[in-house]
Amino acid sequence: MLRLFVSASILVMVLGLAGLPARAQSSSDATSKSLRVAQSISPTQQEEQRAAKSVACRKQAKEQKLSGSERRAFLKNCIRK
């Protein structure tokens, strides 16, 4: 009885570990990679665009004299657009 339990436990662990790589590849990483390929923008260009947008949003927040939670909410919404 003990051998059966140990064998079944090992089988379940092996099957569980065998399925992990397949699940890892189907995550959002694959989605974002395919999105980049579709847009044909390199990751560095995307980072530069995000940085430029962040700077512009911070400038707008400063012009509007926002501070604290209002500023954080504004920046969050502005950068997402």
C-alpha positions in Angstrom: 0.0 0.0 0.0 2.9 2.4 0.9 4.6 1.7 -2.5 1.4 2.5 -4.3 1.0 5.8 -2.5 4.7 6.7 -3.1 4.5 5.8 -6.8 1.3 7.8 -7.2 2.8 10.8 -5.5 5.9 10.7 -7.7 3.8 10.4 -10.8 1.7 13.4 -9.8 4.8 15.5 -9.1 6.4 14.5 -12.4 3.3 15.3 -14.4 2.9 18.6 -12.6 6.5 19.6 -13.3 6.3 18.5 -16.9 3.4 20.9 -17.5 5.1 23.9 -16.0 7.2 25.0 -19.0 4.2 24.9 -21.3 2.2 27.1 -18.9 5.1 29.6 -18.5 5.3 30.2 -22.2 1.6 30.9 -22.5 1.8 33.8 -20.0 1.6 37.5 -20.8 5.3 37.5 -21.8 4.3 35.8 -25.0 1.5 38.3 -25.5 3.7 41.3 -25.0 6.3 39.9 -27.3 3.8 39.3 -30.1 2.5 42.8 -29.6 6.0 44.2 -30.0 6.5 42.2 -33.1 3.2 43.3 -34.5 4.1 47.0 -33.8 7.7 46.4 -34.9 9.1 48.5 -32.1 12.1 47.4 -30.3 12.0 47.1 -26.5 14.4 50.0 -26.2 12.2 52.2 -28.3 9.2 51.3 -26.1 11.2 52.3 -23.0 12.2 55.6 -24.6 8.6 56.3 -25.5 7.4 55.5 -22.0 10.1 57.7 -20.5 9.1 60.6 -22.8 5.5 60.2 -21.9 6.3 60.0 -18.2 8.3 63.3 -18.4 5.5 65.0 -20.3 2.9 63.8 -17.7 5.0 65.0 -14.8 5.4 68.4 -16.5 1.6 68.6 -16.9 1.1 67.7 -13.2 3.6 70.4 -12.2 1.8 73.0 -14.3 -1.5 72.0 -12.7 0.2 72.2 -9.3 -1.0 68.8 -8.3 0.4 67.1 -5.2 0.0 64.0 -3.1 -2.6 61.5 -4.1 -4.1 63.8 -6.8 -0.7 63.9 -8.5 -0.2 60.1 -8.3 -3.7 59.5 -9.7 -3.1 62.0 -12.5 0.3 60.5 -13.4 -1.1 56.9 -13.3 -4.0 57.9 -15.7 -1.8 60.0 -17.9 0.9 57.5 -18.5 -1.6 54.7 -19.2 -3.2 56.7 -22.1 
